[in-house]
Amino acid sequence: MYPPGPRGERRGAADPETPNRIQDRMEHEVRVNARGLSVPGPRLMATAALDRERPELMRVVVSNSAAADDVRSYLEGRGAAVEIDHVGDEFHVLARFPRE
């Protein structure tokens, strides 16, 4: 059971914001670390990850823009909405797949 809240009320299964309920609302994200690989390595890693499971979200981290563009093209071809974020010297390719 959870400790009392700030006003002394008990928190737990009846509380709509318990960690279990928050976890249930979170989307399943698969992360692929393809740093340091050149084309077609990151795309092949993304393909292997998609063959293993069907995520709602996939994040592929790559080290160069050519790899990011290659992964984006591949994931868009698989029906995902894709965006690329440039974070420091890395590129994060974030793909959102439609729910089936």
C-alpha positions as a Markdown table, in Angstrom:
| # | Residue | x | y | z |
|---|---|---|---|---|
| 1 | Met | 0.0 | 0.0 | 0.0 |
| 2 | Tyr | 1.1 | 3.6 | -0.6 |
| 3 | Pro | 2.0 | 5.9 | 2.3 |
| 4 | Pro | -0.6 | 8.6 | 3.3 |
| 5 | Gly | -0.9 | 11.5 | 0.9 |
| 6 | Pro | -0.1 | 15.1 | 2.0 |
| 7 | Arg | -3.4 | 15.5 | 3.8 |
| 8 | Gly | -3.3 | 12.1 | 5.5 |
| 9 | Glu | -5.6 | 10.4 | 3.0 |
| 10 | Arg | -4.8 | 6.8 | 2.0 |
| 11 | Arg | -3.6 | 6.3 | -1.5 |
| 12 | Gly | -3.7 | 3.0 | -3.4 |
| 13 | Ala | -5.9 | 0.9 | -5.7 |
| 14 | Ala | -8.8 | 3.4 | -5.6 |
| 15 | Asp | -6.6 | 6.3 | -6.4 |
| 16 | Pro | -6.9 | 7.0 | -10.2 |
| 17 | Glu | -3.3 | 8.2 | -10.5 |
| 18 | Thr | -1.5 | 5.2 | -8.9 |
| 19 | Pro | 1.6 | 4.1 | -10.9 |
| 20 | Asn | -0.2 | 1.1 | -12.3 |
| 21 | Arg | -2.9 | 3.2 | -13.9 |
| 22 | Ile | -0.3 | 5.6 | -15.2 |
| 23 | Gln | 1.6 | 2.7 | -16.6 |
| 24 | Asp | -1.5 | 1.4 | -18.3 |
| 25 | Arg | -1.9 | 4.7 | -20.2 |
| 26 | Met | 1.7 | 4.9 | -21.4 |
| 27 | Glu | 2.5 | 3.9 | -24.9 |
| 28 | His | 4.9 | 1.1 | -25.6 |
| 29 | Glu | 8.1 | 2.5 | -27.0 |
| 30 | Val | 10.9 | 0.4 | -28.5 |
| 31 | Arg | 14.4 | 2.1 | -28.4 |
| 32 | Val | 17.1 | 1.2 | -30.9 |
| 33 | Asn | 20.7 | 2.4 | -30.3 |
| 34 | Ala | 22.3 | 2.6 | -33.7 |
| 35 | Arg | 24.9 | 5.2 | -32.7 |
| 36 | Gly | 28.1 | 5.0 | -34.8 |
| 37 | Leu | 26.6 | 2.9 | -37.6 |
| 38 | Ser | 26.4 | 4.0 | -41.1 |
| 39 | Val | 23.7 | 3.2 | -43.7 |
| 40 | Pro | 22.1 | 0.6 | -43.9 |
| 41 | Gly | 23.0 | -0.5 | -40.3 |
| 42 | Pro | 20.4 | 1.6 | -38.4 |
| 43 | Arg | 17.6 | 0.6 | -40.9 |
| 44 | Leu | 18.5 | -3.1 | -40.5 |
| 45 | Met | 18.4 | -2.7 | -36.7 |
| 46 | Ala | 15.0 | -1.0 | -36.9 |
| 47 | Thr | 13.7 | -3.8 | -39.2 |
| 48 | Ala | 14.9 | -6.4 | -36.7 |
| 49 | Ala | 13.2 | -4.6 | -33.8 |
| 50 | Leu | 9.9 | -4.4 | -35.8 |
| 51 | Asp | 10.1 | -8.1 | -36.6 |
| 52 | Arg | 10.3 | -8.9 | -32.9 |
| 53 | Glu | 7.5 | -6.7 | -31.7 |
| 54 | Arg | 4.8 | -4.2 | -32.8 |
| 55 | Pro | 5.4 | -1.0 | -30.8 |
| 56 | Glu | 3.2 | 2.1 | -30.8 |
| 57 | Leu | 6.4 | 4.2 | -30.7 |
| 58 | Met | 9.9 | 3.5 | -31.9 |
| 59 | Arg | 13.0 | 5.7 | -31.2 |
| 60 | Val | 16.1 | 5.0 | -33.2 |
| 61 | Val | 19.2 | 7.0 | -32.2 |
| 62 | Val | 21.8 | 7.5 | -34.9 |
| 63 | Ser | 24.9 | 9.5 | -35.3 |
| 64 | Asn | 24.5 | 11.1 | -38.7 |
| 65 | Ser | 21.8 | 12.7 | -40.8 |
| 66 | Ala | 22.1 | 10.2 | -43.7 |
| 67 | Ala | 21.3 | 7.4 | -41.3 |
| 68 | Ala | 18.4 | 9.4 | -39.9 |
| 69 | Asp | 17.0 | 10.1 | -43.3 |
| 70 | Asp | 17.3 | 6.4 | -44.3 |
| 71 | Val | 15.5 | 5.2 | -41.1 |
| 72 | Arg | 12.8 | 7.9 | -41.6 |
| 73 | Ser | 12.1 | 6.7 | -45.2 |
| 74 | Tyr | 11.9 | 3.1 | -44.1 |
| 75 | Leu | 9.6 | 3.8 | -41.2 |
| 76 | Glu | 7.3 | 6.0 | -43.2 |
| 77 | Gly | 7.1 | 3.1 | -45.7 |
| 78 | Arg | 5.9 | 0.9 | -42.8 |
| 79 | Gly | 3.1 | 3.4 | -42.2 |
| 80 | Ala | 4.5 | 5.4 | -39.3 |
| 81 | Ala | 4.4 | 9.1 | -38.7 |
| 82 | Val | 8.0 | 10.1 | -38.3 |
| 83 | Glu | 9.9 | 13.1 | -36.9 |
| 84 | Ile | 13.6 | 13.6 | -36.4 |
| 85 | Asp | 15.0 | 15.5 | -33.4 |
| 86 | His | 18.6 | 16.7 | -33.5 |
| 87 | Val | 19.9 | 16.3 | -29.9 |
| 88 | Gly | 23.5 | 17.4 | -29.4 |
| 89 | Asp | 25.5 | 15.4 | -32.0 |
| 90 | Glu | 22.8 | 12.7 | -32.3 |
| 91 | Phe | 19.6 | 12.3 | -34.3 |
| 92 | His | 16.6 | 10.8 | -32.6 |
| 93 | Val | 14.1 | 9.3 | -35.2 |
| 94 | Leu | 10.8 | 9.0 | -33.5 |
| 95 | Ala | 8.1 | 6.9 | -35.2 |
| 96 | Arg | 4.5 | 6.6 | -34.2 |
| 97 | Phe | 2.6 | 3.7 | -35.6 |
| 98 | Pro | -1.1 | 3.6 | -36.0 |
| 99 | Arg | -3.0 | 1.5 | -33.6 |
| 100 | Glu | -4.4 | -1.7 | -35.1 |
